[in-house]
Amino acid sequence: MTQKEPSPLISVVIVNYKVPDEIAQLVRSLQQAELYDRAEVIVVDNASEDDSQSILTQEFPELKWISLKNNIGFGKACNVGSQRSRGEYILFINPDTLVSKNTLQVSFDFMESHQEVGILGPKIIKHDGTFQIQCRRSFPTPLSGFSYLFGLNKLFPKSKALGKYFYTHINPDVSMEVDAISGSYMFVRQELFNKMGGFDKDFFMYGEDLDLCARCKELGYKVWYNPTTQIVHFKGKSSTKNLLKTRLAFYESMIIFSKKYKHSYGTFFPGWLLTLGIFIQATLNIGTIFLKSSTALFIDFFTINFVTWAVITLRFLLVTPENFYVVADKFMMIGMHLFISIAFITTYAYRGVYSSERYSAKNTFFAGLVASTIFLSGVYFIKSMALSRIAFGISALLISIVLVGWRELLPRILTNVKQQIYTTGRVLVLGNDTIASILIKNIEADKTAQIYGVIWPTEDDKTIPAVFQGYPVIGRIQDLRKILDQKQIDLLLVATTQSWYSAVIEALTFLHLKHLTIRWVPLMLFNLPSEKLPTSIPLNDFSI
């Protein structure tokens, strides 16, 4: 008779939306965590419509995969995942995170010894080792909202009244009861979660964590922030694919929350005033995002009109010494400039030129030809604008070329300028195989880089060589924190499949290495035979 498999203690629920690489990194860090053998991992796919399932289940066949036909949002997807969970506790965790070796064990032990706590959150650090203040929060009140809106919490972070929203007046290493913790890591009792009915379905992407914490406290349980374990959060990898839509969803959620709990946290001001405050902040934030994302459009608009002006001016200078723009009908010229601008910008937008995912030089040039055809056809049939079809034709062709040119040349120029201004500095390589050897050769080609040494990635080797590829082996992976503390390292390159997440998280947590950049080799390269490895190793950036 076969022995029945014990039920898991922890059910890890991850919501995926087109981020399989990030989830792979997260699951690898979970596998290296204590108590992972008593956990199950459930991935709920929010209609990614990509190769996420095949990529992840091939490497992690133990994953429980749930595919949804529509993107129903974070909270609802978590509810779906919880219905398949069997653990005593549910861990809702963002895909763009990495956990420490002790994270699961610390979370479980604390909840077991503190039955009054319903939801637990850890200390969360950013990629540069700095503290992410959003991982512990108080519920928004008129005063804290006013302080946050006008930046008073940043000016007076140690003020209890003005810094209460993110508890900035309290040391981040203090374990404490809080109003709410971040939804990027929520360790919840399964029984309590079911009793609360899961996440509120009215919240699509943001605010559901605040709401769950509020309902947890209403049932008499505590929400706790425990800094004795840390995770790294890269802050919204999937949401950055549509930043404007993300911001709109965030502020919509804040309005829903303020209306739902206005009698509990908003009694000083009427609801319309709270909504107005959120709207003002949303307008400022989204306006900034729009300006940043519209840079290419503004450059195009200027280029289109400048080239058109230059060609037409030169064309008519050959005929008459007078400035054509002075003697011509002004309304006709304004209309012509608007027409050619709209033709190009609209066509570019339709063809996806302004999308980083769809951009290519070929697509941009083709879109320019389409726009030129539209413009020239319009000019041909509008007699009042048929000034010089040759000049218009030359303008349209030059515009198509210049708009491709600045997109291709400007990034290269900026890269060269950055290389002249910024240097790679001292490099530390973590690895000991063929890929690490190729990576070292790549770094040697960078004249601004200085390879300081090599970290041996394995802990169990009794002896390690003194030199690897001509560079000193200065320690093992367990020595990483000490080495980074004593040496001024600018770039850490990770080229190994061995366990390294906990060592890096520990170093970031305790050393606050703001000057350090960390990059790693994608795992799929380690599955390739040596003869198929690229001569230039691509790297993932820790600073997502």
N, C-alpha and C positions, 0 to 999 in steps of 0.2 A: 504494500500500500504506500503510495507516494505521499510524502509529507506536504501539507498545504503551505503555500508561500505566505509568510507573515504580511499583514497589512502594513503599508508604509506609514511612517510617522508624519512625514511631510509631503504634501502635494505641491509641487512647483508649477505655477500657471504662468505661461508666457504668451503674450499676444503678438503675432507677427503681421507686419504689413510691409512686404518687400525688403526685409532686412535679414536674409539668411546668414550672411557673413557675421553680423553682430551676434545673432543667436548662437552660432557655432562657438564664438569666443566665450560667450556666457556659459554655455553648457560645459565647455572644457574646464572653466574655472569651478563650476559646480562639481564636476567629477573629482576634482582635486580637494574638495572640501570635506571636512570630517562630517560624518553622519549621512553622506550621500548614498551609502548603501541601504539606508532606510528611507529613501525618498523616491518619488516618481515625478517625471517631468511631462507636463501636458502642454502642447503647443496648439493654440487656436489661431488659425490663419484667417485673417479678415479679407478674404477675396483678393489675395495678392496677384493671382493670375500670372505667376512666374514659375521658376524652377525651385522655389523654396523647399517644397516637400521632398523632392528627389535629392537635393543637395544635403539636407539635414538628416533625413532618414537613412541615407546611405552611410553616413559617418556614425550616426547615433540610432541604430535600429530599435533601441528600447524606448524611444520617444512615443508618446501617445499623441497622434496627430488628428486634429479636428479641422475640417475644411468648411468654410462658410461661403455661401454663394454671393453674399453682399457684405460690404464693410459696415458693420453695425456699431462701430465705436468701441472704445476700450472697455468701458464698464460692462456693457452687455456681453462682449466677448469673454470677459473674465467670469461672468455668471455662467456662460455655457461651459467653460472649462471646469468650474467648480462642481458642476453636475456630474462630471466624470471622475472627480477626485475621491480618494479613499483614505486620505491621511487624517490624523487628528488635528493637524494644522495645515492651513493653506498659505503658501507664500506667493503673493502676486508680485512679480518682478519685471521691470522693463528690460527689453532686449539689449539696450545700449548700456549695460552695466557689467561689472566684474565683481565677484565676491571673494572675500578672503578665505583662507583655509579654515578658520574657526567660525565663520559666519553662521552656518546652519546650526552648529553645536551650541554656540552662545545663545542664539535666538531660542532654541528649544529648551535649554536648561533654564533660562530666565523665565520663560512662560510657565514651565513646570513648577518653579518655586515661587511664582507670583500669580496665584489664581485670580487675583482681582484685576489683572491686566488683560484686556481683550485684544489689543492691537499693539504690535511692537515695530519700531523702526530703528535702524542703525545709524551710525555716523556716516555721512556721505561726503566723499571728497571728489573734487574735479580732477581732470587729467593732469593738472599742474601741482596737485597735492594740496591746494587750498580748500578750505571748508565751504561746502555748499549750504548756504544759510537756509535755503528753502526746505531742508530736511526736517525741520521742527518749526511749527508755526502755531500762532494763536488764531482763534477765529476772528474774522474781520469785524471791527467795530468802527463807528464814525471817526474816533480819534486815530486809531491805527491806520484806517483807510486814508485819512487826510495826511498823516505823516508819510505814508508810503507814496501817495500820489505826488506830493510836492518834494520828495526826497529828504524829508527831515530825519527819517530813520537812518540815512547814510551820514548826515551831518552830525547827528547826536546818537551814535549807535549804543553808547553806554547808558543812555537815559531809559529808565524803566517805563516811562509813559510813552515816549516816542519810538523806542526800539522794541516794544513788546511783540509786534507782529511776527518777527523772526527771532525773538528772544536774544537779540544781539547784546543785551546787557548781561547775559549769563555765559560763562565759559562753555565752549562747545564740548569740553571733555567731562561735563557734569551730567550724570545720569539723572533723568527727571521726568515727572509727569508733564505732558504737554496737551494742548488742545488737539493738535493734528500732526501727523507725520507725512512724509512724501509718498505719493503713490508709486514711485519708482521701486520701493521695497516695502511691502506691507505683510507682516507675519501675523496671521489672524487665526483665532480658534475656529475650527470648522463648525462646531455647534453654534457658536455665536453668529457666524456669518450667515448660516442658514436661518437662524432666528430673525436676523435683520432683513432677510429677503434679498440678500446680495446687494450689489451696487444699484443705485437709483438709475432707472432707464432714461430719465430726462437729461442726464449728462452724457454728451457724446464722447468727448476727449479729455476735458479738464473738469476739475471741481468734484468729481466723484469720490476722490480720496478725502477731501474735506467733509463731504456729506456723510461718508461712512463713519468717519471718526466722530462726527456730531451725534449720529444715531447710536454709536457704541457707548458714548458717555451718557446718553439719555436712558440707556438700559442699566446704568449703574456700574459699568466697567471703566477702567482707566486706559488711556492711550499713553504709551511710554516710549521715550527716546533713550536708547542704550548705546553710548559711544564706545563700549568696550570691544566692539567689532566694527569694521569699516567695509564699505564697498566703494567702487569707483563708478561714477555716473557720467556718461559722455554728453548728456543733455539733449535728448530729442533727435536722434539720428533720423528716424522715419518721418518725424514731423517737419524736418527742414526741407523735405522734398516739395512742400507747398507752404511756405512760411506765412503768407498772407492769410490763407485759409485757416492755418493753425492759430494765428493771433485772434481771428474772428471767433473761432470756437472757444478760445480761452476766455475772452471777455463776455461772450454769451453765457458761459458757465458761471461766471462771477455774478451776473445779473440773476440767473436762476437761483443761485445759492442765497444771495441777499434777500430775494423775495421770499424764499422758503423759510428762512430763519430770522426775518426782520423783527419778529416779536421777541426773539431771544437775544439778538446781538445788535439790533438797529433801532432801539426805542428812542434814541435821542433825536434822530433825524427822520423825516418821512421817507417812504420808499422811493419817491420820485427823485429826491435829492441824492440818495445812494446810487441810483441808476445813472443820474447825470454825472456824478463823479467818475463812475466806471466808464461812461461814454467819453468823457474828456480825456482820460488816460488812454483809452483805446484809440481815439483819434490821433493823439500825439505819437503813440507807438506805431500804429499802422501807417501813419503818414511818413514816418522815418523809414520804415521798411519799403514803402512804395518808391521813395526817392532813391534809395540804394539800388533797388531792382530795376529802376528806370534809367540808369546811367547810360546803358547801351542805346536806348531809344533816343535820349537827348543828343548823344554823339551822332547818331544817324541823322536826326533832324537837322543839326547844324551842318553836317557834311553834305547832305542832299542840297540844301539851299546855297551853301557856299560854292559848291562845284557848278551848280546851275547858274548862279550869278556870274562866276568867273568866265565860263564858256560863252555865255550870251554877251557879256561885256566885251570880251576879246573879239568875238565874231563881228560885232557892229563897229568896233574901233577900226577894223579894216576897211569899212565902207564910209564912215563919217567920224570926225573927231569928237563929236558930241557924245556925252554919256547917254546911252540908250535908256537907262532907268530914269533919267531926268525928263526926257521928252516923251516917253511912252505913257500910255494910259495906266495910272497907278492901280486902279481896281482890277484891270486885266492882268497886270503883273502879279499882284497879290493872289489872284485866283489861280494863276499858272503855278506859282510856288506851292500853294496849298494842294493843288491837284497832284503834282509830282511827289510831294511829301506823303500825302495820304496813300497814293498808289504803292510806294515802296514800303512804308511802315505797315500798312494793312496786309500786304502780301507776305512780308517777313513774319508778321505775327501768325498768319494762317499757316505758313510753312514751318512754324516752330523754330525760327531762327533765334528768338529771344529765350528759348528754353535750352539750358545747358545740356540736357539729355538728348535733344534732337539736333543740336547744332553740328554742322560740318561745313567746311569751305565750299564743297560741291553743292550742297543744298542752298547755301546762302547765295552763291553765284547764279544758280538756276532761278531762285526766287527773284533775284535782281533782273534777270531776263524777262520773267513773267511780268514784273512791275513795269519794266521798260515798254513792253508790248502794250500793256493797258494804257500807259501814259501817252505813247505815240499814237495809239488808235484814237484816243480822246482828242488829242491836238489836231489830228487829221480831219476829224468831222466838225470841229468847232473853228469856224473861219476866223473869228476874232482873236484866236490864240495861235493861228498858223503863221507866226512871225518868221520863223526859219526852221524848217523841219530838220535841216542838217545840224543846226546848233542843238536842237532838242535831242536828236539822235546821239550826237557826241556826248552830251550831258548825261543822258541815261546810261550809256555804255561806261563812261568814266565813273559814275556813281556806283554802278554794279561792281566795278573793280576795286574802287577805294573802300567801299563798305566791307568787302572781303579782306582787303589789305590790312586795315587797322585792327581787325579781329585777329588776324594771324600774327601781325608784327608786334602789336602792343604788349601782349603777354610775354613775348620773348625779350622785348626791351626791358620790361619791368623785372623779369627774372635775372637778366644780366646786371641790371642796376643793383638788385638785392644782393647778388653774389659779390658785387664790388663793395657794397656797404657792410653786408653781414657775412661772417665767416662761419664755417661749420664748427671749428674749434676742436676740442679734445673728444675723441671717440672711444667708447668702450664697446666691445663686441661680446655678446653672450652666445656662445655656440662652439661646436667642435667637429663639424662634419663638412661635406663637400660644399654645401650651400654657404656655410660660414666662410669657407675659403674664397669662393667667388665674390662674396660680399666684401671681404677685405680688399680684393683686387679693385672692386668698384670704388671703394673709399680712397684707395691709393691714387686714383685718378683725379680726386678732388684736391687741388693744391692748397685749399684753405683748411683741410682736415688734418688732424694729427692723431693717429691711432695710439692711444695710451697703453692699451693692453687687452687681454682676453679673459673673460670669466668662464670657468669650466661649468657646464650646465648640470652635470650629474653629481648627486650627493654621495652615492654609494661606492664610487671608484676609490680604491685604497690609495692609489698613487695617481698623480696627474703630471703631465709633462711640464717642463719649465718654459717651453717655447711652443707656440703654435703659429705656423705660417710666418715665422720671423719676428713675432711679437711676444712679449712675456705673458705667461699665464699668471695673473696676480691674485687668483683666489677662486673659490667655488661659489655657486649660486647663493648658498646660505650666508656668504660674506658680503653680499651685494650692498646691503644697507650701510655697513661699516665702510666699504670702499667709497660709496657715493658721498658719505659724510666727510671723509678725509681728503678726497680728491675732487678737484674742480672739473667735473665731467659735463660736457655740453650736449652730447648725443649718445644715447644708449641704443644699440642695435641688437634686437633679439632674433637669433637664427637657430631656434631649437624647438623640438616638440616636447621637451621635458617640462615639468611643472615650473612655471615662472611667475604666474599671476600674483600669488601671495607675497613673494619676495618683493615684487615691484610695488604692490599696494602698501606693504609695510614701510618701504622706503619713502613713498610719497606722503604717507600719513604722518610719520614722525620727523621727517627732514624738511618738508615744505620746499622742494627743489624747483623754484620757479624758473630757473635758467635751463632746466633739463628738458630735452626733447627725447621722446621714446618712440621708436619705430620698430615694427616687427615684420618678419617674412610670412606671407600667407601660407597657411597650412597645406594647401593643395600642392605647393611646389615640392614638399617633402615626399609626395607620392610619385613624383616623376623619376624615371631613371636618369642617371647623371648625364648621359649623352643628350637628353632632351631639355636639360636645364638652360634657361636663358643666360646670355653672357652678362646682362644687366639685371640684377635681382630687383623686382618691384617690392615696395614696402607699404605696409599699412601704417597710418599715422595714429598715434595714441591721442593726439589732439584733434578729435573728431569734431 
